[in-house]
Amino acid sequence: MARALDLVGDRWTLLIVRELLTQGPCRFADLRRGLPGIASNLLADRLREMEATGLLVRTEEPPPVAATLIRLTARGRDLGGVVGELTRWGAPLMATPPEDDEFRVHWFALPLRHFARDGAPDEPPVTVRLGDLSDGCDVLAGGGRVDVRPCSTDRQPDATVTAPPQVLIRLFTGQISVRKAQAEGLTVSGSVDALERVLPERGERRARPR
């Protein structure tokens, strides 16, 4: 554990991993936009360290991309489980975030892989979009499975959802209903049923052991 923390225990390393797991291979500028508060020189230093320890690589992509992309190695992707568990553990801390906290909708992509579900597996697939194409993620539900991907113009969402971050957290951790969330700032464009389908069961509806 101590050896692992030597490599990934500073403030930014796992957040960089989170961004690369969420966004996929991306440019330096895209990576920095997802990490508010980090200086360019500090990000460059962290990336060099992570490259040296085999967590990421840089590749020169030909046109039409024509850019250097940063991507996780298999070793770096193995940290997905660590990031997922820290996200799950830290979710309750976000119910009342500090007022000066930064927020990006696409940060929900990893938590939603743990919290979202397909509540109607026999129905046709649906896509629920949180946020928009510039900052968001698409929740795809079908056949009893859920996937969360970056927003894409190739998909037409059945529902588009916006809300304050603490409302989204409470909604997708089963603490409040859609109606309650709407009273607290949630807006849904499209099918409310599609949104309901991907939500976890609320606490009071879960079967209790006898």
C-alpha positions as CSV (number, residue, x, y, z in Angstrom):
1,M,0.0,0.0,0.0
2,A,2.8,2.4,0.9
3,R,4.6,1.7,-2.4
4,A,1.4,2.3,-4.3
5,L,0.7,5.6,-2.5
6,D,4.2,6.7,-3.4
7,L,3.0,6.6,-7.1
8,V,-0.6,7.7,-6.9
9,G,-1.1,9.3,-3.4
10,D,-0.6,12.9,-4.3
11,R,-3.6,15.3,-4.8
12,W,-3.7,15.2,-8.6
13,T,-2.6,11.8,-9.9
14,L,-5.9,9.9,-9.3
15,L,-7.8,12.9,-10.6
16,I,-5.8,12.7,-13.8
17,V,-6.6,9.0,-14.0
18,R,-10.3,9.9,-13.4
19,E,-10.3,12.4,-16.3
20,L,-8.6,9.9,-18.7
21,L,-11.1,7.2,-17.7
22,T,-14.0,9.6,-18.2
23,Q,-12.9,11.4,-21.3
24,G,-10.7,8.7,-22.9
25,P,-7.6,9.8,-24.8
26,C,-7.5,13.6,-24.9
27,R,-5.3,16.7,-25.5
28,F,-3.5,18.5,-22.7
29,A,-5.9,21.4,-22.9
30,D,-9.0,19.1,-22.6
31,L,-7.4,17.4,-19.6
32,R,-6.7,20.7,-17.9
33,R,-10.3,21.9,-18.4
34,G,-11.4,18.9,-16.4
35,L,-9.0,19.7,-13.6
36,P,-9.9,23.2,-12.4
37,G,-7.3,24.5,-10.0
38,I,-4.2,22.8,-11.4
39,A,-1.5,25.0,-13.0
40,S,-0.2,24.1,-16.4
41,N,3.3,23.5,-15.2
42,L,2.1,21.2,-12.3
43,L,-0.1,19.2,-14.7
44,A,2.9,18.8,-17.1
45,D,5.1,17.6,-14.2
46,R,2.5,15.1,-13.1
47,L,2.0,13.8,-16.6
48,R,5.8,13.3,-17.0
49,E,5.9,11.4,-13.6
50,M,2.9,9.2,-14.6
51,E,4.5,8.5,-18.0
52,A,7.8,7.5,-16.3
53,T,6.0,5.1,-14.0
54,G,4.0,3.5,-16.9
55,L,0.6,4.9,-16.1
56,L,0.1,6.8,-19.3
57,V,1.5,7.3,-22.8
58,R,1.4,10.1,-25.4
59,T,0.7,9.3,-29.0
60,E,1.0,11.6,-32.0
61,E,-2.2,11.3,-34.0
62,P,-2.3,11.9,-37.7
63,P,-4.9,14.2,-39.4
64,P,-7.7,14.9,-39.0
65,V,-6.9,14.8,-35.3
66,A,-3.3,16.1,-35.8
67,A,-2.6,16.3,-32.1
68,T,-0.7,14.7,-29.2
69,L,-3.2,12.6,-27.2
70,I,-2.6,11.4,-23.7
71,R,-4.0,8.0,-22.8
72,L,-3.8,5.5,-20.0
73,T,-1.8,2.3,-20.3
74,A,-3.3,-1.0,-19.1
75,R,-1.5,-0.4,-15.8
76,G,-3.2,3.0,-15.6
77,R,-6.6,1.6,-16.4
78,D,-6.2,-0.9,-13.6
79,L,-6.7,2.1,-11.2
80,G,-10.3,2.3,-12.4
81,G,-11.4,0.1,-9.5
82,V,-9.6,2.3,-7.0
83,V,-11.1,5.5,-8.5
84,G,-14.6,3.8,-8.5
85,E,-14.4,2.9,-4.8
86,L,-13.1,6.3,-3.7
87,T,-15.9,7.8,-5.7
88,R,-18.5,5.6,-4.0
89,W,-17.0,6.2,-0.6
90,G,-16.9,10.0,-1.1
91,A,-20.4,10.4,-2.6
92,P,-22.0,11.3,0.8
93,L,-19.5,14.1,1.3
94,M,-21.0,15.8,-1.8
95,A,-24.5,16.2,-0.4
96,T,-23.5,19.7,0.9
97,P,-20.5,20.7,-1.1
98,P,-18.6,24.0,-0.2
99,E,-19.9,27.0,-2.1
100,D,-16.6,27.5,-3.9
101,D,-16.3,24.0,-5.3
102,E,-15.8,23.7,-9.0
103,F,-18.2,21.4,-10.9
104,R,-18.2,19.6,-14.2
105,V,-21.1,17.4,-15.4
106,H,-18.8,14.9,-17.0
107,W,-17.4,14.0,-13.6
108,F,-20.6,12.1,-13.1
109,A,-19.7,9.5,-15.7
110,L,-17.7,7.2,-13.4
111,P,-20.1,7.4,-10.4
112,L,-23.0,6.7,-12.7
113,R,-21.4,3.4,-13.8
114,H,-21.9,2.3,-10.2
115,F,-25.2,4.0,-9.3
116,A,-27.3,3.8,-12.5
117,R,-29.3,0.7,-13.5
118,D,-31.6,-0.5,-16.1
119,G,-35.0,-0.7,-14.4
120,A,-36.9,-1.9,-17.5
121,P,-34.6,-4.5,-19.2
122,D,-37.4,-5.8,-21.5
123,E,-38.1,-2.3,-23.0
124,P,-36.3,-0.8,-26.0
125,P,-32.9,0.9,-25.1
126,V,-32.9,4.5,-24.0
127,T,-30.3,7.2,-23.7
128,V,-30.3,9.8,-20.9
129,R,-28.0,12.8,-21.3
130,L,-26.7,14.7,-18.3
131,G,-25.5,18.2,-19.3
132,D,-24.7,18.8,-23.0
133,L,-22.2,18.1,-25.7
134,S,-19.6,20.5,-24.3
135,D,-19.8,19.1,-20.7
136,G,-21.9,16.0,-20.0
137,C,-22.3,12.3,-20.4
138,D,-24.8,9.8,-21.9
139,V,-26.3,7.0,-19.8
140,L,-27.2,4.1,-22.1
141,A,-29.6,1.5,-20.8
142,G,-30.8,-1.6,-22.5
143,G,-31.2,-5.3,-22.0
144,G,-30.5,-5.0,-18.3
145,R,-27.2,-3.3,-18.7
146,V,-26.0,0.3,-18.3
147,D,-23.1,2.0,-20.0
148,V,-22.0,5.6,-19.5
149,R,-20.1,7.4,-22.3
150,P,-19.1,10.9,-23.3
151,C,-21.9,12.8,-25.1
152,S,-22.0,12.2,-28.8
153,T,-23.7,13.8,-31.7
154,D,-24.4,10.3,-33.0
155,R,-27.0,9.8,-30.3
156,Q,-30.4,11.4,-29.9
157,P,-31.1,11.3,-26.1
158,D,-34.6,10.3,-24.9
159,A,-34.1,12.7,-22.0
160,T,-31.7,15.5,-21.3
161,V,-31.2,16.3,-17.6
162,T,-29.7,19.4,-15.9
163,A,-29.6,20.1,-12.1
164,P,-27.4,21.4,-9.3
165,P,-24.7,18.8,-8.5
166,Q,-26.0,18.0,-5.0
167,V,-29.5,17.3,-6.5
168,L,-28.0,14.9,-9.1
169,I,-26.0,13.2,-6.3
170,R,-29.1,12.7,-4.2
171,L,-31.2,11.6,-7.2
172,F,-28.7,9.0,-8.4
173,T,-28.0,7.6,-5.0
174,G,-31.6,6.9,-4.4
175,Q,-32.2,9.6,-1.7
176,I,-34.9,11.6,-3.5
177,S,-37.6,11.1,-6.1
178,V,-37.6,12.8,-9.5
179,R,-40.5,15.0,-8.3
180,K,-38.6,16.1,-5.3
181,A,-35.5,16.7,-7.4
182,Q,-37.6,18.9,-9.8
183,A,-38.7,21.0,-6.8
184,E,-34.9,21.5,-6.1
185,G,-33.9,22.5,-9.6
186,L,-33.9,19.4,-11.8
187,T,-35.1,20.0,-15.3
188,V,-35.9,17.2,-17.7
189,S,-36.3,17.7,-21.5
190,G,-37.9,14.7,-23.1
191,S,-39.0,11.5,-21.4
192,V,-39.2,11.5,-17.6
193,D,-39.8,7.7,-17.8
194,A,-36.4,7.3,-19.5
195,L,-34.8,9.1,-16.5
196,E,-36.8,7.0,-14.0
197,R,-35.6,3.8,-15.8
198,V,-31.9,4.5,-15.1
199,L,-32.3,5.6,-11.5
200,P,-31.4,3.3,-8.6
201,E,-34.1,2.1,-6.3
202,R,-34.9,4.6,-3.6
203,G,-34.0,3.5,-0.1
204,E,-37.5,3.1,1.2
205,R,-38.4,0.9,-1.8
206,R,-35.5,-1.5,-1.2
207,A,-36.5,-4.9,0.3
208,R,-35.4,-5.1,3.9
209,P,-34.1,-8.4,5.3
210,R,-36.5,-10.0,7.8
